Amino acid sequence: MTNAELSAKMSHDWDERAKQNASYYIVDSNTTWNREQFYELGRSSVTGHILSDMVNICQEKLPAEMKILEIGCGAGRVTKSLAAVFGQVYAVDISGEMIRLAEEACREKANVHLIQNNGMDLSVLPESDSFDFAFSMCCFHHIPSREIIESYLKDVSRLLRNGCLFKFEVQGDTKACSEADDTWVGVPFPDAAVDEMAERCGFEPRYRVREEPDRLWLWFFKK
């Protein structure tokens, strides 16, 4: 399967998941999240992964003056809370249905810019865009192609200002079985593969933390 074919399948599958039960497929520990519970989870994620790490994220910049990028925004669970912290939030997702839900969730957030991308890279964002921080949660650990993930990283490197942080997570369970056309279980990353990818894409892989067996959080600083 080519990257374009896989991207089309990912787009279709996530559109279907969004129509069936978006909140469950985004946070699969409960099939019956109500709206307030679901977006409260987003606030908790921002508290745990963003507000606790502002030294690395902001690097003495004022959050209200920062322009940030979120990859794989889904229904805007985290996006909505990011917008309460940062000046401008650009968020992309492969699923048009997820973008529609995110637009509804963030309709009162004038500093949120939601964009459907092609699921392979960030070519939808122009060269003139530059970001102070990039973040991705619950996205790459569903992608079964290291080539596609690396394509994203190369574009983040293109768009991120020098020295700034890309904080993201990948499939950390090296025993996970990822099929080439599976859009749920992503390709696993052993430590050596992480370091090699960082070097090829122009990042310094400074920290890594395993959160649950299948979540490997990475701190990549643009060189």
Helices and strands as residue ranges (DSSP letters): H 3-26, H 35-49, G 51-53, H 54-58, G 63-65, E 67-71, H 79-82, E 88-93, H 96-105, E 112-116, E 131-136, G 140-142, H 146-159, E 160-171, H 191-201, E 203-210, E 215-222
